């Protein structure tokens, strides 16, 4: 019995040494959870609106923003899911007044910034940029 236990301990030790020597590291998944300041720009680079979005622990986000496009105010819901690699899935812009009108919200997030493209339900499009607030940053939501 002692001899068998000794063999098991030796095998486990060898396996552990091999595992550690292989250089295997556990991949670190970035944490996108929290508040993000998102600014929307038209194709010419003019600011169209901004909003604080909150990304949940599971990567989902949803919030309303006011976009001013061609001097018309659009109440817009922004929603989607941020994947573990930072890519937005199922990103949508929805006209709050006409729920059947949907556009797209595409792009990626890194640990501190985000960027991508949007296209609304009326054919207007542009880019968006996001940044994470630093501790003590007191911008309005």
C-alpha positions in Angstrom: 0.0 0.0 0.0 2.8 2.4 0.9 4.6 1.6 -2.3 1.5 2.3 -4.4 0.9 5.6 -2.6 4.6 6.6 -3.3 4.1 5.8 -7.0 1.0 8.0 -7.2 2.8 10.9 -5.5 5.7 10.6 -7.9 3.4 10.5 -10.9 1.5 13.5 -9.6 4.7 15.4 -9.0 6.0 14.6 -12.5 2.7 15.7 -14.0 2.7 19.0 -12.0 6.3 19.7 -13.0 5.5 19.0 -16.7 2.5 21.2 -16.6 4.4 24.1 -15.0 7.4 23.7 -17.4 5.1 23.8 -20.4 4.5 27.5 -19.8 0.7 27.1 -20.0 -1.0 30.2 -18.8 -4.7 30.8 -18.1 -6.1 33.3 -20.6 -7.2 36.5 -18.9 -10.6 37.7 -20.1 -10.9 41.5 -20.1 -13.5 42.9 -17.8 -15.9 45.2 -19.7 -18.4 45.6 -16.9 -19.2 49.1 -15.8 -20.0 52.6 -17.2 -18.7 53.7 -20.5 -19.1 57.2 -22.1 -20.1 56.8 -25.7 -20.0 59.6 -28.3 -21.7 59.3 -31.7 -20.3 61.2 -34.8 -21.8 61.5 -38.3 -19.9 60.6 -41.4 -18.3 64.1 -41.5 -17.1 63.7 -37.9 -19.6 66.1 -36.2 -20.9 65.0 -32.8 -24.4 63.7 -33.0 -25.0 62.8 -29.3 -23.5 61.0 -26.3 -24.6 58.7 -23.6 -23.3 56.7 -20.6 -23.9 53.0 -21.3 -23.6 50.4 -18.6 -22.2 47.0 -19.6 -23.4 44.2 -17.3 -21.3 41.4 -15.9 -22.7 39.1 -18.6 -21.7 41.6 -21.4 -25.2 42.9 -22.2 -25.9 46.6 -22.4 -29.0 48.7 -23.1 -29.8 52.4 -22.7 -31.5 55.3 -24.3 -29.7 58.2 -26.1 -30.7 61.3 -27.8 -29.2 61.6 -31.3 -29.5 64.9 -33.2 -29.3 64.1 -36.9 -30.0 66.9 -39.5 -31.5 69.0 -36.7 -34.0 66.3 -35.9 -34.0 64.8 -32.4 -34.3 61.0 -32.2 -34.8 59.1 -28.9 -32.8 56.0 -29.6 -32.3 52.8 -27.6 -28.9 51.2 -27.9 -28.5 47.6 -27.1 -26.2 44.6 -27.6 -23.8 42.2 -26.1 -20.0 42.5 -25.7 -18.3 39.2 -26.3 -15.2 38.0 -24.3 -13.0 39.3 -27.1 -14.6 42.7 -27.0 -16.6 42.4 -30.2 -20.2 43.6 -30.1 -22.9 41.0 -31.0 -26.5 41.8 -31.8 -25.8 45.6 -31.6 -28.9 47.6 -32.4 -30.1 51.2 -32.5 -33.9 51.3 -32.2 -36.2 54.3 -32.7 -38.1 54.5 -29.3 -41.1 56.0 -31.0 -41.3 53.5 -33.9 -40.0 50.2 -32.5 -40.0 48.5 -35.9 -37.3 50.9 -37.0 -33.8 49.4 -36.3 -30.3 50.2 -37.2 -26.9 48.7 -36.4 -24.3 49.3 -33.7 -21.0 47.5 -34.5 -17.5 47.7 -33.1 -15.2 46.5 -30.4 -14.2 47.3 -26.8 -10.7 47.1 -25.2 -10.2 47.4 -21.5 -10.3 51.2 -21.6 -11.7 52.3 -25.0 -14.2 51.3 -27.6 -14.9 52.3 -31.2 -17.0 51.3 -34.2 -19.7 52.2 -36.6 -23.4 52.9 -36.4 -26.2 53.1 -38.9 -29.6 54.3 -37.9 -33.0 53.3 -39.1 -33.2 56.2 -41.5 -29.9 55.5 -43.3 -27.7 58.0 -41.4 -24.4 56.6 -40.3 -21.2 57.4 -38.7 -18.7 56.3 -36.0 -18.8 56.0 -32.3 -16.1 56.1 -29.6 -16.2 55.0 -26.0 -14.0 55.5 -23.0 -14.1 54.2 -19.4 -14.3 56.9 -16.8 -11.4 57.2 -14.4 -12.0 57.0 -10.7 -13.5 60.3 -9.5 -14.7 61.3 -13.0 -18.2 62.9 -12.4 -19.7 63.2 -15.9 -23.5 63.2 -16.1 -25.2 60.0 -17.3 
